[in-house]
Amino acid sequence: MTQASLPARRTVMCAATLLGATATLTACGNGESAAPINTPAPIPEPTGEGQVVLEAEQLPVLSRAQVAAKNPDNGRDVGVLLFRKDEQTVLAYSNICTHQGCAVGVKSPSKDDFYCACHASHFEPEGGTATAGPAQAALTRYACSIEDGNILVYIPAGEA
């Protein structure tokens, strides 16, 4: 390296360090997920054949549960998160985290929400929106209904 190129390199390194520190601070944020993609999708209408995943009496109002349904295409298990909003309404979501695809569960360390233990993302049960952690998108919704005392979930064709 020549003496003439040294000052230019120092300038570039300082700018990169400064830019890197700024980028790091921006990327870290405050742990909140307020991205525009964090809007929950509308509740899907039940179509096709629903699968009984739980008796309605096993999910009291304002409680959460994790169950498995079957993919209608290949019969594989699909993880489903349930939240009983009121006597007539159960909301269903995919248990796949929108951050990096880990499994989301109902055991949260400090809240009555859905929680991804891989990277500490939290999702609120009334819309599936990300409320903390690196996830910035709401959970995928499934259609769900209560019929004849049972909770039915409708998994769309093509679901993993």
C-alpha positions as CSV (number, residue, x, y, z in Angstrom):
1,M,0.0,0.0,0.0
2,T,1.4,3.4,-0.9
3,Q,1.4,6.4,1.5
4,A,-0.9,8.2,-0.9
5,S,-3.7,5.6,-0.6
6,L,-3.6,5.4,3.2
7,P,-5.6,8.6,4.0
8,A,-8.3,7.6,1.6
9,R,-8.5,4.2,3.1
10,R,-8.8,5.6,6.6
11,T,-11.7,7.8,5.5
12,V,-13.5,4.9,3.9
13,M,-13.0,2.8,7.1
14,C,-14.3,5.5,9.3
15,A,-17.4,6.0,7.1
16,A,-18.0,2.3,7.1
17,T,-17.6,2.1,10.8
18,L,-19.9,5.0,11.3
19,L,-22.4,3.6,8.8
20,G,-22.1,0.1,10.4
21,A,-22.9,1.5,13.8
22,T,-25.8,3.4,12.5
23,A,-27.1,0.4,10.6
24,T,-26.6,-1.8,13.6
25,L,-28.6,0.6,15.8
26,T,-31.3,0.8,13.2
27,A,-31.5,-3.0,12.8
28,C,-31.7,-3.6,16.5
29,G,-34.5,-1.2,17.2
30,N,-36.5,-1.5,20.5
31,G,-37.8,-5.1,20.0
32,E,-41.2,-3.9,18.8
33,S,-42.7,-5.1,15.6
34,A,-44.5,-2.3,13.9
35,A,-43.9,-3.1,10.3
36,P,-46.7,-2.4,7.8
37,I,-46.9,-6.1,7.0
38,N,-48.0,-6.7,10.6
39,T,-51.7,-6.1,9.8
40,P,-53.7,-9.3,10.4
41,A,-55.4,-10.8,7.4
42,P,-59.2,-10.9,7.5
43,I,-60.7,-14.0,9.1
44,P,-61.1,-16.5,6.3
45,E,-64.6,-18.0,5.6
46,P,-64.8,-21.7,6.1
47,T,-64.6,-23.6,2.8
48,G,-64.2,-27.3,2.1
49,E,-64.3,-29.9,4.8
50,G,-63.4,-28.8,8.4
51,Q,-61.4,-31.0,10.7
52,V,-62.5,-31.5,14.3
53,V,-59.4,-30.6,16.4
54,L,-60.9,-30.1,19.9
55,E,-64.2,-30.2,21.8
56,A,-65.4,-26.7,22.4
57,E,-65.7,-27.2,26.1
58,Q,-61.9,-28.0,26.3
59,L,-61.1,-24.4,25.2
60,P,-62.7,-21.9,27.7
61,V,-63.3,-18.3,26.6
62,L,-60.1,-16.2,26.4
63,S,-57.8,-19.3,26.5
64,R,-55.3,-20.6,24.0
65,A,-54.4,-24.1,22.7
66,Q,-52.1,-25.7,20.3
67,V,-53.5,-28.6,18.1
68,A,-52.6,-30.5,15.0
69,A,-54.8,-30.7,11.8
70,K,-54.1,-32.6,8.6
71,N,-53.0,-31.1,5.3
72,P,-55.8,-32.1,2.9
73,D,-53.3,-32.7,0.1
74,N,-50.8,-35.1,1.7
75,G,-52.1,-35.9,5.2
76,R,-49.2,-34.3,7.0
77,D,-49.7,-32.7,10.4
78,V,-50.1,-28.9,10.3
79,G,-49.6,-27.1,13.6
80,V,-52.5,-24.8,14.6
81,L,-52.9,-22.2,17.3
82,L,-56.4,-21.5,18.7
83,F,-57.8,-18.6,20.7
84,R,-61.3,-18.6,22.0
85,K,-62.4,-15.0,21.7
86,D,-66.0,-15.5,23.0
87,E,-68.6,-18.3,23.3
88,Q,-69.2,-18.3,19.5
89,T,-65.8,-17.4,18.1
90,V,-62.5,-19.4,17.9
91,L,-59.6,-17.9,15.9
92,A,-57.1,-20.2,14.3
93,Y,-53.5,-19.5,13.1
94,S,-50.6,-21.3,11.6
95,N,-48.0,-22.1,14.3
96,I,-45.2,-21.2,11.8
97,C,-43.3,-18.0,13.0
98,T,-43.2,-15.3,10.4
99,H,-39.6,-14.5,11.3
100,Q,-37.7,-17.7,10.4
101,G,-40.2,-20.5,10.4
102,C,-39.8,-21.9,13.9
103,A,-42.8,-23.3,15.7
104,V,-44.9,-20.9,17.7
105,G,-46.5,-22.2,20.9
106,V,-48.9,-21.1,23.7
107,K,-46.3,-21.2,26.5
108,S,-45.2,-17.6,26.8
109,P,-42.8,-16.6,29.5
110,S,-44.7,-13.5,30.6
111,K,-47.9,-13.0,28.7
112,D,-51.2,-14.6,27.5
113,D,-50.0,-14.6,23.9
114,F,-48.4,-16.9,21.4
115,Y,-44.7,-17.2,21.7
116,C,-41.8,-18.3,19.4
117,A,-39.0,-19.6,21.7
118,C,-36.4,-19.6,18.9
119,H,-36.0,-15.8,18.8
120,A,-38.5,-14.5,21.4
121,S,-41.2,-13.2,19.1
122,H,-44.7,-12.7,20.6
123,F,-48.0,-12.6,18.8
124,E,-51.3,-11.4,20.2
125,P,-54.1,-13.9,20.0
126,E,-56.9,-11.7,18.8
127,G,-55.3,-11.0,15.4
128,G,-52.0,-12.9,15.3
129,T,-50.0,-9.6,15.0
130,A,-46.4,-9.6,16.1
131,T,-46.0,-7.5,19.3
132,A,-42.3,-8.1,20.2
133,G,-39.2,-9.8,18.9
134,P,-37.8,-10.0,15.4
135,A,-41.0,-11.2,13.7
136,Q,-42.6,-8.3,11.9
137,A,-45.6,-10.0,10.2
138,A,-48.8,-11.4,11.6
139,L,-49.4,-15.2,11.7
140,T,-51.3,-16.8,8.9
141,R,-55.0,-17.3,9.7
142,Y,-57.1,-20.3,9.1
143,A,-60.9,-20.5,9.0
144,C,-62.4,-22.0,12.1
145,S,-65.9,-22.7,13.4
146,I,-67.7,-24.2,16.3
147,E,-70.3,-26.9,15.2
148,D,-72.1,-29.5,17.3
149,G,-69.9,-28.8,20.3
150,N,-66.6,-29.2,18.3
151,I,-64.0,-26.8,17.1
152,L,-63.3,-27.3,13.4
153,V,-60.3,-25.9,11.5
154,Y,-60.2,-25.5,7.7
155,I,-56.7,-26.0,6.3
156,P,-56.4,-24.7,2.8
157,A,-55.1,-27.0,0.0
158,G,-51.3,-26.5,-0.5
159,E,-50.6,-25.7,3.1
160,A,-47.2,-27.2,4.3
